[in-house]
Amino acid sequence: MTVDEMRKRKKELGYTNEMISEWSLVPLGTVQKIFSGATESPRYETMRALERALDAPWLTQREQTADSLMVRESAPAYGTARQKVQGEYTLKDYYELPEERRVELIDGVIYDMAAPTSVHQILISEIRDILQSYIRSKDGKCIAMVSPLDVQLDCDDRTMVQPDVVVVCDRSKIILRCIYGAPDLVVEILSKSTRKKDMFVKLNKYMNAGVREYWIVDPKQKRVIVYHFETDDCPAIYDFSAKIPVGIFGGDCEVDFQQIYEYVEFMYEKGEVE
């Protein structure tokens, strides 16, 4: 399918760039450039991903439209921020919320965060330990950290996220209250409540903020989607039997997901992974 054919198909179906980005896993900025003509020769893998999204047979138009809207849903804020509507919140509102309420602020929208599952926490710990062990073995300056940890991604007052795992190599970004600026590597573990946000909203936020590499770990599908924003338009997709190279370390460090899976397999056997 050529770009012109894709534009025609997109118009016929009434799809938006945001919807195509979500289903293809191609970053929104790349989708926009291709359909606007700014990118004259898109990569083959990117074109194939867009074709699959435009031919997606698994959802009806009505279901896809409703599904894309779900990503923007979030619980209303309360407390001193009560008079505002979603999209208008700032860090002042974020800091005035009760300490026991865990949320993220993304472009002025407050998203409530559910308590993580046991599998979620095990995966976070294992991935962080592998990354930090490698860094220490090389006497590296990077630091691997886990949530809850505030990341003031855009260095503005409208976004504060809490990624599951981050690696920060510029230590000047690590200040007392948060990580101020984009980490080098971000890892998010998907859950039922965060799937849309992590795969769509955060994907584009991380890419535009300057995160170098973004991993999306999907426990339910037993796969890892890896974006190397510095080199690739399309993600690499691995299953839980793979040794996944860490791009920011030139592939010298690998995360052995077969080993990690063996550690959490008992949870799958009990049917407790969603």
C-alpha positions, 0 to 999 in steps of 0.5 A: 500500500502506498502513502497515497493509498493509505491516505485514502483508506484513512479518510474512508475509515475516518481514522485520526493520526492518533488512532493509527499511532496507537494501533500501529505502535508507530510514534504519533510524530512519525505518523503525522510526518508520513501523512503530511508528506514531510517524510518522503521515503518512510522505512519499510517496517514503518509502512508495514506497521501502518498497513496493519493498522489500517486493515485492522479487522479485529475492531469495528469502527465504532469500537475503535473510536470508543477505545481510542477515547478511553485513553483520555479518561482519568478520575477527577481531581479533588481537594484544592484543584476541585474547580478545574477541569482536566487539562488545566491542572498544574504542579501546584494542584499535583502537590496539593493532593493528599500524599496517599493518592498516587497520580500522574499529571500529563499535559494538565490531565490528572490520571489516578494510578491503581496499586501495582500487582505482585507480578508488576513489582517482581518485574520492576525489581528484576529489571532494575537489578539487572540494569544496576548490576551492569552499571556497577560492573562498568563503574558507570555513572548512570543510575537505575531507579524505580517508582514511586519516583517523580519525573518532571519530564518536560521541565514545565508545570503541566507534567509529572510522571512516575515511570516504573523503571528509569535509568538516568545517566546525567546526574545533574537531572537528579534533584531531591524532589524528582528527576528533572528532565528526560531519563535515558531509558524508561520501562513501563509494565502494562496493567489493565488500568495503564495499558492505554496510557502507557502505549499511547499517551506516554509513548509520545510524551517520552519520545518528544521529551528526549527519552532515548529508549522506551520499553513497554513490558506486557505481562499478559501477552508475555512480550516486550516492545522496545523503542529506540527513538534515536534510530528507529521509527518502529519498535522491536518486539520480543517475547519472554524467551528473549535476551533483550539488548539495552540500546543506551548501553550499545547492546552490551547489557542484556536483560534475560527475560527467559530467566525473569519469566522462570522467576514469576512463572508460578503466578501464571500457573495460578492464573493471576496475571492480567 
